[in-house]
């Protein structure tokens, strides 16, 4: 029996594939059972159907969904898909939906925080791998 608890939902999320723009819905939650390794869940509903990702934290679950959508050419136009946005280990462990807007050569600061699921300009979003590479470049700049 699942003890899943909803954490959030956003309607009207833009997904992009080349010049194509569509509206999608994101929902996220957590399974409260202690025996569940991948307790976090993110679901993206759109013209591709329903894609679900699970992970040990919110970002891992979201990245699983993003990778599935990327295979079909889709990117979600949300802050979590920007190359200059990342969560610290503490934010990941807490299940937070907030992340740092990263600036080259400067540690993340509280005043630079954004919501993962808030809209981002479609021109600013990248694949999971491109985002991870950008994060490595930021770390090297510190």
N, C-alpha and C positions, 0 to 999 in steps of 0.2 A: 504494500500500500504506500503510495507516494505522499510525502509531506511537502510538496512543492509550494513555495511561497513566491508570488509575483513581486518583482522589484520595480518594474517599469514597463512602459509601452509608449511608442511614438508612432503616430500615424503621419502620413505625408512626408516620409523620408524619400529624398531623391536618390535614385540609382541611375548610374550612367554606363553606357556602352557605346564608345565612340561619340557620335553626335546625338545618339538616342537618349532621351530622358524619360523615366517612368517614375511613378509614385509607388512606394512600398511601405510596409509596416514592420517595425521591429518590436519584439517583446523580449524581456529578459527576466529570469527568475533563478531561484536556488532551491535545491532539494535539501530539506533540513535533516535528513537521516544521517547519522554519524558514519554509517558503513559505505557511503557513496563517495568514491574517489573524485569523480568528475561531477561535482554537485551543481555547478553553474550551467545554465542553459540560455542560449540566445536563438531566437527564431526570426527569420526574415521571410516575409510573404510578399510576393510580387508576381510579375508575368512568368517567372521561372517556376512558380508553384510555391512550395514551402520548403525552406532550407533550415536545418537545425544544427547547431553546434553545441558541444558540451566541453567543459574544461574544469580544471582545478581552481580557476578564478575567472572573473568576468571577461578579462582580455583574452584568455585562452579560448573561451567559448566563442567570443566574438570573432577572433582570428580564424577559428574553424569554419564559421559561416562565411566569412570574407573569402577564404580560400576556395570554398565550394562555389561561390558566386563568380570568383575570378576565372574558374575553369570554363564558365559560360560567357566570359567577357565582361561581367558586371563589376562595378565598383560602387560602394555606398558613399554618398556625399555627406559624411559625418566627420566630426573632429577626430574620432578614433582612427580614421584612415588617412590623416594628414602625416606627412613625413616629419613634421616638427612638433608632434604630440606624442607623449609617452607617460606611462605611469611609473612611479617609483615602486620598489619592492613592498614598502609599507602600504601604499595605496592598493596594490594588487591583493595583498594578504587581507586587507580589511573589506574587500568586496566593493570598494568605492567606484562610483561612476564618474569620478573626476580624474583629471590628468594634468600634467604640466605642458604648457606651451614652451618649447625649448628654444633657447637663444644660444648661438655659437659662442663658446668660451665662457658661458655663465651657467652656474647650477640652476636647476628648476627653483622657482620661487612661488610662494603661496599666491601672490598677487597676479601671477601669470597662469593661474589654473583655469581650465575649461571643462565643460561637460562632454563626456565621450560621445553621447548620442545627439548632441546639438548639431544643427546644419553647418556644413562647410561648403565653400564654393566648389563646384564640381571640378574646376581646373586645378584645385590644390590637393586632390586625393590621389593616392598611389596604392600599389599592391602591398600585401603584407611583407613580401621580401624587400621591396624598395624602402618601405618604412623601417624595417630592421636595419638595413644598410645605412640609412640616414641617422638612425639612433647611434650606431657605432661611430659614425663620423662626428656626431655631437660629443660622445664620450671622449674621443681622441682630442677634441678641442679644449677640454677642461684642463 
